Amino acid sequence: MTLSFPNPSRSYDEGRHRVRFVGHDGLMQIRFFLPVSILTDDLSVRIPTETDYLSAFDGMRKRIFEVARKAYESRRRDMIELDHANFGRGA
């Protein structure tokens, strides 16, 4: 099977400053966590809100899913924390 993202849901974890989303490999659910620092590059200088983070995620959804697929292919775990290195950037 290949990783797919049939559920467009995503949620913001304020305590850990990350966005959570899920993918599916057949019947397996794969949890992904994306630090909000990856989403803030295009946000204005004001303090971003949950809505800003989720909107930024939506705007980058295609790229995020591509990166998530690559990370999953290399690690094949049920939980993957993405980071700046996954996106080809330093922290």
C-alpha positions as CSV (number, residue, x, y, z in Angstrom):
1,M,0.0,0.0,0.0
2,T,1.0,3.6,-0.3
3,L,0.4,6.4,2.1
4,S,-2.7,8.5,1.5
5,F,-4.4,11.4,3.2
6,P,-8.1,10.8,2.8
7,N,-9.1,12.8,5.9
8,P,-8.4,16.6,5.5
9,S,-8.6,17.1,9.3
10,R,-5.7,18.7,11.1
11,S,-5.4,20.2,14.5
12,Y,-3.2,22.6,16.4
13,D,-1.5,21.5,19.6
14,E,-0.8,24.8,21.4
15,G,1.2,23.2,24.2
16,R,3.7,21.6,21.8
17,H,3.5,24.3,19.1
18,R,2.7,21.8,16.3
19,V,0.0,20.8,13.9
20,R,-1.2,17.2,14.0
21,F,-2.6,15.3,10.9
22,V,-3.0,11.7,9.9
23,G,-2.3,9.6,6.9
24,H,-3.3,6.0,6.1
25,D,-1.3,3.1,4.8
26,G,-4.0,0.5,4.1
27,L,-5.7,0.1,7.5
28,M,-2.8,1.6,9.4
29,Q,-3.2,5.1,10.7
30,I,0.0,7.1,10.7
31,R,0.1,10.2,13.0
32,F,2.2,13.1,11.8
33,F,3.4,16.2,13.8
34,L,4.6,19.4,12.1
35,P,6.2,22.2,14.1
36,V,4.5,25.5,13.5
37,S,7.9,27.1,12.9
38,I,7.8,25.5,9.4
39,L,4.5,27.3,8.8
40,T,5.6,30.8,10.0
41,D,7.9,31.7,7.2
42,D,5.0,33.3,5.3
43,L,3.1,34.7,8.2
44,S,3.1,38.4,9.1
45,V,5.1,39.9,11.9
46,R,2.1,39.8,14.3
47,I,1.8,36.9,16.7
48,P,0.2,34.0,14.7
49,T,-3.0,32.5,15.9
50,E,-4.3,28.9,15.6
51,T,-6.3,30.0,12.6
52,D,-3.1,31.4,11.0
53,Y,-1.2,28.2,11.5
54,L,-4.0,26.0,10.2
55,S,-4.5,28.3,7.2
56,A,-0.8,28.2,6.5
57,F,-0.9,24.4,6.7
58,D,-3.8,24.3,4.2
59,G,-1.8,26.6,1.8
60,M,1.2,24.2,2.1
61,R,-0.8,21.0,2.2
62,K,0.5,19.5,-1.1
63,R,4.1,20.1,-0.1
64,I,3.6,18.9,3.5
65,F,2.0,15.7,2.2
66,E,4.9,15.1,-0.2
67,V,7.4,15.5,2.6
68,A,5.3,13.3,4.9
69,R,5.3,10.5,2.3
70,K,9.1,10.7,1.9
71,A,9.6,10.6,5.7
72,Y,7.2,7.7,6.0
73,E,8.9,5.7,3.3
74,S,12.2,6.1,5.1
75,R,10.9,5.3,8.6
76,R,7.7,3.3,8.3
77,R,6.4,4.1,11.8
78,D,3.0,4.9,13.1
79,M,4.1,8.3,14.4
80,I,6.4,10.7,12.6
81,E,7.6,14.1,13.7
82,L,8.5,16.2,10.7
83,D,11.2,18.9,11.1
84,H,13.0,21.5,9.2
85,A,15.5,18.9,7.8
86,N,12.6,17.1,6.2
87,F,11.9,20.3,4.3
88,G,15.5,20.8,3.3
89,R,16.0,23.7,5.7
90,G,18.1,24.2,8.8
91,A,16.3,24.8,12.1
